[in-house]
Amino acid sequence: MTDRTGAEAAGAGSYRSGPQGVAMRALVEHTQMCEQCTDDVQQCATGRALVRTLRETARG
Ligand SMILES: [Zn+2]
């Protein structure tokens, strides 16, 4: 089961401008400058927190 279909149905615009978009940008920006996340996000406490936030916002 996934929530992706709902997010995609809402449109890419709302997906990026909403809380999930903010969480996603934060995760992307962090992983780009974090060696641990480049290797494996699960090894980084900050990366895990960002992924968790992203998943929670995805549930809406
Ligand atoms: Zn990290």
N, CA, C, O and the ligand as a Tripos MOL2 file, in Angstrom:
@<TRIPOS>MOLECULE
protein
  241   239    61     0     0
PROTEIN
NO_CHARGES

@<TRIPOS>ATOM
      1 N           0.8370   -1.2020    0.0000 N.3       1 MET1
      2 CA          0.0000    0.0000    0.0000 C.3       1 MET1
      3 C           0.8730    1.2530    0.0000 C.2       1 MET1
      4 O           1.9390    1.2800    0.6150 O.2       1 MET1
      5 N           0.4190    2.2620   -0.6790 N.am      2 THR2
      6 CA          1.2030    3.4860   -0.7650 C.3       2 THR2
      7 C           0.3110    4.7180   -0.8660 C.2       2 THR2
      8 O          -0.8320    4.6470   -1.3170 O.2       2 THR2
      9 N           0.8630    5.8460   -0.4340 N.am      3 ASP3
     10 CA          0.1350    7.1100   -0.5290 C.3       3 ASP3
     11 C           0.5400    7.8890   -1.7730 C.2       3 ASP3
     12 O           0.0360    8.9840   -2.0230 O.2       3 ASP3
     13 N           1.4480    7.3170   -2.5460 N.am      4 ARG4
     14 CA          2.0000    8.0470   -3.6850 C.3       4 ARG4
     15 C           0.9290    8.4420   -4.6940 C.2       4 ARG4
     16 O           0.9450    9.5540   -5.2220 O.2       4 ARG4
     17 N           0.0000    7.5310   -4.9600 N.am      5 THR5
     18 CA         -1.0130    7.8320   -5.9670 C.3       5 THR5
     19 C          -1.7890    9.0800   -5.5850 C.2       5 THR5
     20 O          -2.1170    9.8950   -6.4480 O.2       5 THR5
     21 N          -2.0870    9.2400   -4.3050 N.am      6 GLY6
     22 CA         -2.8090   10.4180   -3.8520 C.3       6 GLY6
     23 C          -1.9970   11.6700   -4.0550 C.2       6 GLY6
     24 O          -2.5250   12.6800   -4.5200 O.2       6 GLY6
     25 N          -0.7170   11.6290   -3.7170 N.am      7 ALA7
     26 CA          0.1520   12.7850   -3.8690 C.3       7 ALA7
     27 C           0.3020   13.1500   -5.3410 C.2       7 ALA7
     28 O           0.2810   14.3280   -5.6980 O.2       7 ALA7
     29 N           0.4510   12.1560   -6.1830 N.am      8 GLU8
     30 CA          0.6140   12.4240   -7.6100 C.3       8 GLU8
     31 C          -0.6800   12.9640   -8.2100 C.2       8 GLU8
     32 O          -0.6520   13.8130   -9.1020 O.2       8 GLU8
     33 N          -1.8020   12.4720   -7.7220 N.am      9 ALA9
     34 CA         -3.0900   12.9460   -8.2220 C.3       9 ALA9
     35 C          -3.2900   14.4110   -7.8530 C.2       9 ALA9
     36 O          -3.9290   15.1590   -8.5920 O.2       9 ALA9
     37 N          -2.7370   14.8250   -6.6910 N.am     10 ALA10
     38 CA         -2.8740   16.2060   -6.2440 C.3      10 ALA10
     39 C          -2.0540   17.1370   -7.1260 C.2      10 ALA10
     40 O          -2.3330   18.3340   -7.1850 O.2      10 ALA10
     41 N          -1.0460   16.6030   -7.8120 N.am     11 GLY11
     42 CA         -0.2290   17.4170   -8.7130 C.3      11 GLY11
     43 C           1.1340   17.7000   -8.1310 C.2      11 GLY11
     44 O           1.2910   17.8150   -6.9150 O.2      11 GLY11
     45 N           2.1240   17.8120   -9.0040 N.am     12 ALA12
     46 CA          3.4900   18.0580   -8.5680 C.3      12 ALA12
     47 C           3.6190   19.4090   -7.8800 C.2      12 ALA12
     48 O           4.4490   19.5670   -6.9850 O.2      12 ALA12
     49 N           2.8210   20.3750   -8.2810 N.am     13 GLY13
     50 CA          2.8930   21.7170   -7.6960 C.3      13 GLY13
     51 C           2.5870   21.7040   -6.2140 C.2      13 GLY13
     52 O           3.3810   22.1980   -5.4140 O.2      13 GLY13
     53 N           1.4430   21.1440   -5.8330 N.am     14 SER14
     54 CA          1.0690   21.1010   -4.4260 C.3      14 SER14
     55 C           2.0090   20.1890   -3.6550 C.2      14 SER14
     56 O           2.2470   20.3940   -2.4650 O.2      14 SER14
     57 N           2.5400   19.1840   -4.3370 N.am     15 TYR15
     58 CA          3.4530   18.2500   -3.6950 C.3      15 TYR15
     59 C           4.7170   18.9750   -3.2380 C.2      15 TYR15
     60 O           5.2510   18.6860   -2.1660 O.2      15 TYR15
     61 N           5.1970   19.9200   -4.0540 N.am     16 ARG16
     62 CA          6.4470   20.6160   -3.7420 C.3      16 ARG16
     63 C           6.2360   21.8340   -2.8490 C.2      16 ARG16
     64 O           7.1400   22.2150   -2.1040 O.2      16 ARG16
     65 N           5.0780   22.4380   -2.9120 N.am     17 SER17
     66 CA          4.8600   23.6640   -2.1570 C.3      17 SER17
     67 C           4.3810   23.3900   -0.7350 C.2      17 SER17
     68 O           4.4980   24.2570    0.1320 O.2      17 SER17
     69 N           3.8440   22.1990   -0.4850 N.am     18 GLY18
     70 CA          3.3190   21.8630    0.8300 C.3      18 GLY18
     71 C           4.4160   21.4520    1.7940 C.2      18 GLY18
     72 O           5.6000   21.4920    1.4590 O.2      18 GLY18
     73 N           4.0100   21.0540    3.0020 N.am     19 PRO19
     74 CA          4.9630   20.6060    4.0280 C.3      19 PRO19
     75 C           5.8680   19.4890    3.5440 C.2      19 PRO19
     76 O           7.0360   19.4180    3.9290 O.2      19 PRO19
     77 N           5.3370   18.6220    2.7060 N.am     20 GLN20
     78 CA          6.1440   17.5140    2.2050 C.3      20 GLN20
     79 C           7.2530   18.0280    1.2980 C.2      20 GLN20
     80 O           8.3560   17.4820    1.2780 O.2      20 GLN20
     81 N           6.9490   19.0900    0.5440 N.am     21 GLY21
     82 CA          7.9670   19.6940   -0.3160 C.3      21 GLY21
     83 C           9.0990   20.2790    0.5100 C.2      21 GLY21
     84 O          10.2700   20.1510    0.1530 O.2      21 GLY21
     85 N           8.7460   20.9230    1.6170 N.am     22 VAL22
     86 CA          9.7550   21.4990    2.5110 C.3      22 VAL22
     87 C          10.6160   20.3930    3.0950 C.2      22 VAL22
     88 O          11.8400   20.5160    3.1430 O.2      22 VAL22
     89 N           9.9870   19.3150    3.5360 N.am     23 ALA23
     90 CA         10.7100   18.1920    4.1180 C.3      23 ALA23
     91 C          11.6180   17.5390    3.0800 C.2      23 ALA23
     92 O          12.7430   17.1410    3.3850 O.2      23 ALA23
     93 N          11.1140   17.4350    1.8450 N.am     24 MET24
     94 CA         11.9060   16.8080    0.7960 C.3      24 MET24
     95 C          13.1360   17.6470    0.4550 C.2      24 MET24
     96 O          14.2310   17.1140    0.2710 O.2      24 MET24
     97 N          12.9420   18.9840    0.3700 N.am     25 ARG25
     98 CA         14.0770   19.8550    0.0670 C.3      25 ARG25
     99 C          15.1170   19.7720    1.1760 C.2      25 ARG25
    100 O          16.3170   19.7550    0.9030 O.2      25 ARG25
    101 N          14.6610   19.7200    2.4260 N.am     26 ALA26
    102 CA         15.5760   19.6340    3.5560 C.3      26 ALA26
    103 C          16.3850   18.3420    3.4830 C.2      26 ALA26
    104 O          17.5870   18.3330    3.7490 O.2      26 ALA26
    105 N          15.7090   17.2510    3.1200 N.am     27 LEU27
    106 CA         16.3850   15.9640    3.0090 C.3      27 LEU27
    107 C          17.3990   15.9850    1.8660 C.2      27 LEU27
    108 O          18.5330   15.5360    2.0290 O.2      27 LEU27
    109 N          16.9900   16.5050    0.7180 N.am     28 VAL28
    110 CA         17.8850   16.5580   -0.4410 C.3      28 VAL28
    111 C          19.1060   17.4200   -0.1430 C.2      28 VAL28
    112 O          20.2340   17.0350   -0.4490 O.2      28 VAL28
    113 N          18.8770   18.5860    0.4550 N.am     29 GLU29
    114 CA         19.9880   19.4860    0.7570 C.3      29 GLU29
    115 C          20.9590   18.8390    1.7410 C.2      29 GLU29
    116 O          22.1740   18.9910    1.6140 O.2      29 GLU29
    117 N          20.4170   18.1180    2.7220 N.am     30 HIS30
    118 CA         21.2670   17.4660    3.7080 C.3      30 HIS30
    119 C          22.0700   16.3260    3.0920 C.2      30 HIS30
    120 O          23.2790   16.2250    3.3000 O.2      30 HIS30
    121 N          21.3990   15.4750    2.3390 N.am     31 THR31
    122 CA         22.0790   14.3100    1.7690 C.3      31 THR31
    123 C          23.1820   14.7310    0.7940 C.2      31 THR31
    124 O          24.1690   14.0170    0.6180 O.2      31 THR31
    125 N          23.0050   15.8950    0.1630 N.am     32 GLN32
    126 CA         24.0090   16.3480   -0.7940 C.3      32 GLN32
    127 C          25.3080   16.7600   -0.1050 C.2      32 GLN32
    128 O          26.3720   16.7420   -0.7240 O.2      32 GLN32
    129 N          25.2250   17.1330    1.1770 N.am     33 MET33
    130 CA         26.4180   17.6000    1.8670 C.3      33 MET33
    131 C          26.8310   16.6510    2.9910 C.2      33 MET33
    132 O          27.7780   16.9340    3.7260 O.2      33 MET33
    133 N          26.1170   15.5170    3.1290 N.am     34 CYS34
    134 CA         26.4140   14.5780    4.2000 C.3      34 CYS34
    135 C          26.9770   13.2780    3.6200 C.2      34 CYS34
    136 O          26.2990   12.5870    2.8600 O.2      34 CYS34
    137 N          28.2070   12.9530    3.9790 N.am     35 GLU35
    138 CA         28.8360   11.7460    3.4400 C.3      35 GLU35
    139 C          28.1110   10.4800    3.8860 C.2      35 GLU35
    140 O          27.9890    9.5220    3.1230 O.2      35 GLU35
    141 N          27.6310   10.4860    5.1290 N.am     36 GLN36
    142 CA         26.9220    9.3110    5.6300 C.3      36 GLN36
    143 C          25.6570    9.0480    4.8190 C.2      36 GLN36
    144 O          25.3490    7.9070    4.4780 O.2      36 GLN36
    145 N          24.9350   10.1170    4.5180 N.am     37 CYS37
    146 CA         23.6920    9.9670    3.7680 C.3      37 CYS37
    147 C          23.9660    9.6040    2.3090 C.2      37 CYS37
    148 O          23.1690    8.9100    1.6780 O.2      37 CYS37
    149 N          25.0840   10.0710    1.7840 N.am     38 THR38
    150 CA         25.4520    9.7140    0.4170 C.3      38 THR38
    151 C          25.6470    8.2080    0.3220 C.2      38 THR38
    152 O          25.3290    7.5870   -0.6930 O.2      38 THR38
    153 N          26.1790    7.6280    1.4060 N.am     39 ASP39
    154 CA         26.4180    6.1900    1.4460 C.3      39 ASP39
    155 C          25.1490    5.4440    1.8280 C.2      39 ASP39
    156 O          24.7120    4.5340    1.1220 O.2      39 ASP39
    157 N          24.5560    5.8420    2.9630 N.am     40 ASP40
    158 CA         23.3320    5.2030    3.4380 C.3      40 ASP40
    159 C          22.6490    6.1140    4.4530 C.2      40 ASP40
    160 O          23.1850    6.3690    5.5320 O.2      40 ASP40
    161 N          21.4690    6.5990    4.1000 N.am     41 VAL41
    162 CA         20.7390    7.5360    4.9610 C.3      41 VAL41
    163 C          20.4750    6.9220    6.3390 C.2      41 VAL41
    164 O          20.4570    7.6260    7.3480 O.2      41 VAL41
    165 N          20.2710    5.6040    6.3660 N.am     42 GLN42
    166 CA         19.9420    4.9450    7.6340 C.3      42 GLN42
    167 C          21.0920    4.9960    8.6330 C.2      42 GLN42
    168 O          20.8880    4.7420    9.8200 O.2      42 GLN42
    169 N          22.2910    5.3180    8.1710 N.am     43 GLN43
    170 CA         23.4390    5.3970    9.0710 C.3      43 GLN43
    171 C          23.5640    6.7680    9.7210 C.2      43 GLN43
    172 O          24.3790    6.9550   10.6240 O.2      43 GLN43
    173 N          22.7670    7.7210    9.2720 N.am     44 CYS44
    174 CA         22.8480    9.0870    9.7590 C.3      44 CYS44
    175 C          21.5960    9.4480   10.5570 C.2      44 CYS44
    176 O          20.4790    9.3330   10.0530 O.2      44 CYS44
    177 N          21.7890    9.8870   11.8120 N.am     45 ALA45
    178 CA         20.6510   10.2290   12.6620 C.3      45 ALA45
    179 C          19.8420   11.3650   12.0520 C.2      45 ALA45
    180 O          18.6120   11.3380   12.0750 O.2      45 ALA45
    181 N          20.5270   12.3560   11.5110 N.am     46 THR46
    182 CA         19.8310   13.4900   10.8910 C.3      46 THR46
    183 C          19.0720   13.0400    9.6550 C.2      46 THR46
    184 O          17.9320   13.4440    9.4290 O.2      46 THR46
    185 N          19.7170   12.2010    8.8590 N.am     47 GLY47
    186 CA         19.0740   11.6920    7.6520 C.3      47 GLY47
    187 C          17.8300   10.8810    7.9930 C.2      47 GLY47
    188 O          16.7890   11.0260    7.3530 O.2      47 GLY47
    189 N          17.9460   10.0320    9.0000 N.am     48 ARG48
    190 CA         16.7890    9.2300    9.4110 C.3      48 ARG48
    191 C          15.6520   10.1260    9.8700 C.2      48 ARG48
    192 O          14.4930    9.8720    9.5420 O.2      48 ARG48
    193 N          15.9700   11.1740   10.6260 N.am     49 ALA49
    194 CA         14.9510   12.0960   11.1200 C.3      49 ALA49
    195 C          14.2540   12.7980    9.9580 C.2      49 ALA49
    196 O          13.0390   12.9910    9.9750 O.2      49 ALA49
    197 N          15.0370   13.1780    8.9500 N.am     50 LEU50
    198 CA         14.4590   13.8630    7.7990 C.3      50 LEU50
    199 C          13.5640   12.9260    6.9990 C.2      50 LEU50
    200 O          12.4920   13.3220    6.5420 O.2      50 LEU50
    201 N          14.0060   11.6850    6.8330 N.am     51 VAL51
    202 CA         13.2020   10.6950    6.1100 C.3      51 VAL51
    203 C          11.9070   10.4350    6.8640 C.2      51 VAL51
    204 O          10.8370   10.3150    6.2670 O.2      51 VAL51
    205 N          12.0200   10.3490    8.1940 N.am     52 ARG52
    206 CA         10.8300   10.1080    9.0080 C.3      52 ARG52
    207 C           9.8460   11.2730    8.8770 C.2      52 ARG52
    208 O           8.6390   11.0670    8.7520 O.2      52 ARG52
    209 N          10.3740   12.4860    8.9060 N.am     53 THR53
    210 CA          9.5250   13.6670    8.7400 C.3      53 THR53
    211 C           8.8370   13.6520    7.3910 C.2      53 THR53
    212 O           7.6520   13.9680    7.2800 O.2      53 THR53
    213 N           9.5880   13.2820    6.3690 N.am     54 LEU54
    214 CA          9.0390   13.2260    5.0180 C.3      54 LEU54
    215 C           7.9100   12.2090    4.9340 C.2      54 LEU54
    216 O           6.8720   12.4700    4.3250 O.2      54 LEU54
    217 N           8.1170   11.0570    5.5470 N.am     55 ARG55
    218 CA          7.0850   10.0180    5.5220 C.3      55 ARG55
    219 C           5.8400   10.4650    6.2790 C.2      55 ARG55
    220 O           4.7130   10.1950    5.8640 O.2      55 ARG55
    221 N           6.0650   11.1570    7.4050 N.am     56 GLU56
    222 CA          4.9240   11.6120    8.2150 C.3      56 GLU56
    223 C           4.1120   12.6730    7.4650 C.2      56 GLU56
    224 O           2.8830   12.6760    7.5200 O.2      56 GLU56
    225 N           4.8060   13.5660    6.7690 N.am     57 THR57
    226 CA          4.0840   14.5870    6.0040 C.3      57 THR57
    227 C           3.3840   13.9620    4.8140 C.2      57 THR57
    228 O           2.3440   14.4530    4.3730 O.2      57 THR57
    229 N           3.9530   12.8710    4.2830 N.am     58 ALA58
    230 CA          3.3600   12.1960    3.1300 C.3      58 ALA58
    231 C           2.0060   11.5860    3.5000 C.2      58 ALA58
    232 O           1.1010   11.4960    2.6710 O.2      58 ALA58
    233 N           1.8890   11.1700    4.7610 N.am     59 ARG59
    234 CA          0.6230   10.5930    5.2110 C.3      59 ARG59
    235 C          -0.4790   11.6540    5.2680 C.2      59 ARG59
    236 O          -1.6680   11.3580    5.1540 O.2      59 ARG59
    237 N          -0.0280   12.9130    5.4530 N.am     60 GLY60
    238 CA         -0.9490   14.0370    5.4690 C.3      60 GLY60
    239 C          -1.9930   13.9180    6.5290 C.2      60 GLY60
    240 O          -2.8420   14.8000    6.6610 O.2      60 GLY60
    241 ZN         23.2440   12.8160    6.9820 Zn       61 ZN61
@<TRIPOS>BOND
     1     1     2 1
     2     2     3 1
     3     3     4 2
     4     3     5 am
     5     5     6 1
     6     6     7 1
     7     7     8 2
     8     7     9 am
     9     9    10 1
    10    10    11 1
    11    11    12 2
    12    11    13 am
    13    13    14 1
    14    14    15 1
    15    15    16 2
    16    15    17 am
    17    17    18 1
    18    18    19 1
    19    19    20 2
    20    19    21 am
    21    21    22 1
    22    22    23 1
    23    23    24 2
    24    23    25 am
    25    25    26 1
    26    26    27 1
    27    27    28 2
    28    27    29 am
    29    29    30 1
    30    30    31 1
    31    31    32 2
    32    31    33 am
    33    33    34 1
    34    34    35 1
    35    35    36 2
    36    35    37 am
    37    37    38 1
    38    38    39 1
    39    39    40 2
    40    39    41 am
    41    41    42 1
    42    42    43 1
    43    43    44 2
    44    43    45 am
    45    45    46 1
    46    46    47 1
    47    47    48 2
    48    47    49 am
    49    49    50 1
    50    50    51 1
    51    51    52 2
    52    51    53 am
    53    53    54 1
    54    54    55 1
    55    55    56 2
    56    55    57 am
    57    57    58 1
    58    58    59 1
    59    59    60 2
    60    59    61 am
    61    61    62 1
    62    62    63 1
    63    63    64 2
    64    63    65 am
    65    65    66 1
    66    66    67 1
    67    67    68 2
    68    67    69 am
    69    69    70 1
    70    70    71 1
    71    71    72 2
    72    71    73 am
    73    73    74 1
    74    74    75 1
    75    75    76 2
    76    75    77 am
    77    77    78 1
    78    78    79 1
    79    79    80 2
    80    79    81 am
    81    81    82 1
    82    82    83 1
    83    83    84 2
    84    83    85 am
    85    85    86 1
    86    86    87 1
    87    87    88 2
    88    87    89 am
    89    89    90 1
    90    90    91 1
    91    91    92 2
    92    91    93 am
    93    93    94 1
    94    94    95 1
    95    95    96 2
    96    95    97 am
    97    97    98 1
    98    98    99 1
    99    99   100 2
   100    99   101 am
   101   101   102 1
   102   102   103 1
   103   103   104 2
   104   103   105 am
   105   105   106 1
   106   106   107 1
   107   107   108 2
   108   107   109 am
   109   109   110 1
   110   110   111 1
   111   111   112 2
   112   111   113 am
   113   113   114 1
   114   114   115 1
   115   115   116 2
   116   115   117 am
   117   117   118 1
   118   118   119 1
   119   119   120 2
   120   119   121 am
   121   121   122 1
   122   122   123 1
   123   123   124 2
   124   123   125 am
   125   125   126 1
   126   126   127 1
   127   127   128 2
   128   127   129 am
   129   129   130 1
   130   130   131 1
   131   131   132 2
   132   131   133 am
   133   133   134 1
   134   134   135 1
   135   135   136 2
   136   135   137 am
   137   137   138 1
   138   138   139 1
   139   139   140 2
   140   139   141 am
   141   141   142 1
   142   142   143 1
   143   143   144 2
   144   143   145 am
   145   145   146 1
   146   146   147 1
   147   147   148 2
   148   147   149 am
   149   149   150 1
   150   150   151 1
   151   151   152 2
   152   151   153 am
   153   153   154 1
   154   154   155 1
   155   155   156 2
   156   155   157 am
   157   157   158 1
   158   158   159 1
   159   159   160 2
   160   159   161 am
   161   161   162 1
   162   162   163 1
   163   163   164 2
   164   163   165 am
   165   165   166 1
   166   166   167 1
   167   167   168 2
   168   167   169 am
   169   169   170 1
   170   170   171 1
   171   171   172 2
   172   171   173 am
   173   173   174 1
   174   174   175 1
   175   175   176 2
   176   175   177 am
   177   177   178 1
   178   178   179 1
   179   179   180 2
   180   179   181 am
   181   181   182 1
   182   182   183 1
   183   183   184 2
   184   183   185 am
   185   185   186 1
   186   186   187 1
   187   187   188 2
   188   187   189 am
   189   189   190 1
   190   190   191 1
   191   191   192 2
   192   191   193 am
   193   193   194 1
   194   194   195 1
   195   195   196 2
   196   195   197 am
   197   197   198 1
   198   198   199 1
   199   199   200 2
   200   199   201 am
   201   201   202 1
   202   202   203 1
   203   203   204 2
   204   203   205 am
   205   205   206 1
   206   206   207 1
   207   207   208 2
   208   207   209 am
   209   209   210 1
   210   210   211 1
   211   211   212 2
   212   211   213 am
   213   213   214 1
   214   214   215 1
   215   215   216 2
   216   215   217 am
   217   217   218 1
   218   218   219 1
   219   219   220 2
   220   219   221 am
   221   221   222 1
   222   222   223 1
   223   223   224 2
   224   223   225 am
   225   225   226 1
   226   226   227 1
   227   227   228 2
   228   227   229 am
   229   229   230 1
   230   230   231 1
   231   231   232 2
   232   231   233 am
   233   233   234 1
   234   234   235 1
   235   235   236 2
   236   235   237 am
   237   237   238 1
   238   238   239 1
   239   239   240 2
@<TRIPOS>SUBSTRUCTURE
     1 MET1         2 RESIDUE 1 A MET
     2 THR2         6 RESIDUE 1 A THR
     3 ASP3        10 RESIDUE 1 A ASP
     4 ARG4        14 RESIDUE 1 A ARG
     5 THR5        18 RESIDUE 1 A THR
     6 GLY6        22 RESIDUE 1 A GLY
     7 ALA7        26 RESIDUE 1 A ALA
     8 GLU8        30 RESIDUE 1 A GLU
     9 ALA9        34 RESIDUE 1 A ALA
    10 ALA10       38 RESIDUE 1 A ALA
    11 GLY11       42 RESIDUE 1 A GLY
    12 ALA12       46 RESIDUE 1 A ALA
    13 GLY13       50 RESIDUE 1 A GLY
    14 SER14       54 RESIDUE 1 A SER
    15 TYR15       58 RESIDUE 1 A TYR
    16 ARG16       62 RESIDUE 1 A ARG
    17 SER17       66 RESIDUE 1 A SER
    18 GLY18       70 RESIDUE 1 A GLY
    19 PRO19       74 RESIDUE 1 A PRO
    20 GLN20       78 RESIDUE 1 A GLN
    21 GLY21       82 RESIDUE 1 A GLY
    22 VAL22       86 RESIDUE 1 A VAL
    23 ALA23       90 RESIDUE 1 A ALA
    24 MET24       94 RESIDUE 1 A MET
    25 ARG25       98 RESIDUE 1 A ARG
    26 ALA26      102 RESIDUE 1 A ALA
    27 LEU27      106 RESIDUE 1 A LEU
    28 VAL28      110 RESIDUE 1 A VAL
    29 GLU29      114 RESIDUE 1 A GLU
    30 HIS30      118 RESIDUE 1 A HIS
    31 THR31      122 RESIDUE 1 A THR
    32 GLN32      126 RESIDUE 1 A GLN
    33 MET33      130 RESIDUE 1 A MET
    34 CYS34      134 RESIDUE 1 A CYS
    35 GLU35      138 RESIDUE 1 A GLU
    36 GLN36      142 RESIDUE 1 A GLN
    37 CYS37      146 RESIDUE 1 A CYS
    38 THR38      150 RESIDUE 1 A THR
    39 ASP39      154 RESIDUE 1 A ASP
    40 ASP40      158 RESIDUE 1 A ASP
    41 VAL41      162 RESIDUE 1 A VAL
    42 GLN42      166 RESIDUE 1 A GLN
    43 GLN43      170 RESIDUE 1 A GLN
    44 CYS44      174 RESIDUE 1 A CYS
    45 ALA45      178 RESIDUE 1 A ALA
    46 THR46      182 RESIDUE 1 A THR
    47 GLY47      186 RESIDUE 1 A GLY
    48 ARG48      190 RESIDUE 1 A ARG
    49 ALA49      194 RESIDUE 1 A ALA
    50 LEU50      198 RESIDUE 1 A LEU
    51 VAL51      202 RESIDUE 1 A VAL
    52 ARG52      206 RESIDUE 1 A ARG
    53 THR53      210 RESIDUE 1 A THR
    54 LEU54      214 RESIDUE 1 A LEU
    55 ARG55      218 RESIDUE 1 A ARG
    56 GLU56      222 RESIDUE 1 A GLU
    57 THR57      226 RESIDUE 1 A THR
    58 ALA58      230 RESIDUE 1 A ALA
    59 ARG59      234 RESIDUE 1 A ARG
    60 GLY60      238 RESIDUE 1 A GLY
    61 ZN61       241 GROUP 0 **** ****
